[in-house]
């Protein structure tokens, strides 16, 4: 019942936000149908420690991007439906199913809406609905390798009130619902409320204090928990760069008797750079970079598998001859499991990839990516190495943006 009320709340908020923006005079439109075709080969698709199987994946994703912006409101939406086809490139071990038994149709829907209701009040909503087999969509600090099919719905309504020229207060809600369609995994629903107090040091720098309380509700009470976060953040922009840093303390209390509660300091530091610092619509940056360090618990756990993650991420990119975009992406994550039955497990995961994108013209982009992922665990059964190569062709057609 509580979950239904929360979902109804986010749906109503979405309708109100969209209606508020639409009733204002439109100034800028974006309508862009698109289709993406990916072909990927993984040397160890199931990330197995001993029995590696090469599998190819063909994904066809038609979709539509829509947006409009006025002096006080902005709405952007993206909808992609994806059809995924797998094929074994090696022999299939006896007693295991063929890869094509996991073929499926999924989707990826995004919405971002923002409007100024009054001079002092701004409100907005960010939402995302996904149906996938990719475990990385569940958690920013993902360390899972399963290929279970699931649906995940995230909604983030917020409202901000300007108390004075330098001081503002805000309230946010974050909800994450995960529904496994053909699996014994437990469905879950995370509801988090957050309060923030902002102070603008200058027009380039803002600090804020935050308090968040969350409740994780699984289909079984044994995995449920309540969490609290107390923290401080700072965001600063200077010419080509943006600094986003913060930290605090995270407490997590489990409902199940005898389960050890968890607590840890959490923090993040990220530096983003881009040249030029502001882009017009469809303009591409000549150079860009992201360097991020963060530490926190993962939010969703399979069979109570919670861990503290320390991750460093680096992204570097440059546009050559206005036609070729070269991008490097890599991260390293240390996952320290906290649960009593697996407390001595520690994983070190390394991911590296290089992508080249060639802009054939305004409508077609051809890309190739190659990379590897490796995990070294204190339990040998969780070790794996996987290398991949990806080919992508993207077509998008602007129907007449204004």
Beta strands, then each sheet from edge to edge (+ up, - down):
strand 1: 28-42
strand 2: 55-69
strand 3: 73-88
strand 4: 104-116
strand 5: 121-132
strand 6: 150-162
strand 7: 167-180
strand 8: 188-200
strand 9: 205-218
strand 10: 225-238
strand 11: 241-254
strand 12: 262-275
strand 13: 287-297
strand 14: 307-320
strand 15: 324-337
strand 16: 346-359
strand 17: 364-377
strand 18: 384-398
sheet 1: 1+ 2- 3+ 4- 5+ 6- 7+ 8- 9+ 10- 11+ 12- 13+ 14- 15+ 16- 17+ 18- 1+
end
